[in-house]
Amino acid sequence: MCTASRTTLSRYVFQRKKDRHVNLLYVQDENSVGHFAWIKNLSRLVSAQLSKKKCRRYICDRCLHYFNSEDKLQTHTVDCGKLNDCAIRLPSDKDKWLSFNNYNRKERLPFVVYADLECVLKKMEEEKTYQHHQVFSLAYYVHCSYDNSLSIYNSCRSVDCVAWFAEELKNLAIRVKNILSTNVPMVNLTSDDWEKLRSATHCHICEKLFEQDDARVRDHCHLTGWYRVFHNLSGYDAHFIIED
């Protein structure tokens, strides 16, 4: 037995389909009172939602995928019973729209490390082991998004280059930690900055339009002291700024 809502999606699916199988339609009235109705023809119920063409659809009453022939449906039914252990639930009218809201991920990372290594294939004496990958060269590049003078490139060609790289990363982590722990105060706003603050109509991070009651907050990068503007700090995911 399969129950479905007005948007025709499976709410509950029996694990074992018996010889006498009945599909039920579950609907709710304005008072949220639920009712069950017999689905005599699943194709007639669902086809109008799939296409404007008035032709029969062969629909799987387990996952609601549809096909153009009975043979294709029967082939699908064998796999569907083994693979689909749960019913498919589509988004409702309230949550059917997706939007980007991880605004903190739009901020550039202050430091990024790119690394690569090269190996030689060393033949082994053991019969079961043919070759051994031995690192002989390693290089890395540290890119700083706000100060190019802090970007560096370094490399090492040695059998001990991996140990060298681990030590380099350790020292780099210490230097970056000291930099990120420093809170540079906001620089004085220029007349142009004040004009941008007063005339701004959209938040530069979430790109949403300012509402009439939105409080525009002055903020700055804690690494450079540069001024930046956004609105609704109390409702905004500001943890990444505060942590800096």
KASUL-V945570 format. One record per run of one state. SS is the DSSP state (h for helix, s for strand, l for the rest). FROM is the first residue (numbers start at 1). TO is the last residue. If there is no record, write none. Layout:
ss=SS from=FROM to=TO
ss=SS from=FROM to=TO
This chain:
ss=l from=1 to=1
ss=s from=2 to=4
ss=l from=5 to=9
ss=s from=10 to=13
ss=l from=14 to=23
ss=s from=24 to=28
ss=l from=29 to=33
ss=s from=34 to=38
ss=l from=39 to=41
ss=h from=42 to=50
ss=l from=51 to=57
ss=s from=58 to=59
ss=l from=60 to=65
ss=s from=66 to=67
ss=l from=68 to=69
ss=h from=70 to=83
ss=l from=84 to=102
ss=h from=103 to=106
ss=l from=107 to=110
ss=s from=111 to=123
ss=l from=124 to=130
ss=s from=131 to=144
ss=l from=145 to=147
ss=h from=148 to=150
ss=l from=151 to=151
ss=s from=152 to=157
ss=l from=158 to=160
ss=h from=161 to=180
ss=l from=181 to=190
ss=h from=191 to=199
ss=l from=200 to=201
ss=s from=202 to=202
ss=l from=203 to=208
ss=s from=209 to=209
ss=l from=210 to=215
ss=s from=216 to=220
ss=l from=221 to=226
ss=s from=227 to=231
ss=l from=232 to=238
ss=h from=239 to=243
ss=l from=244 to=244
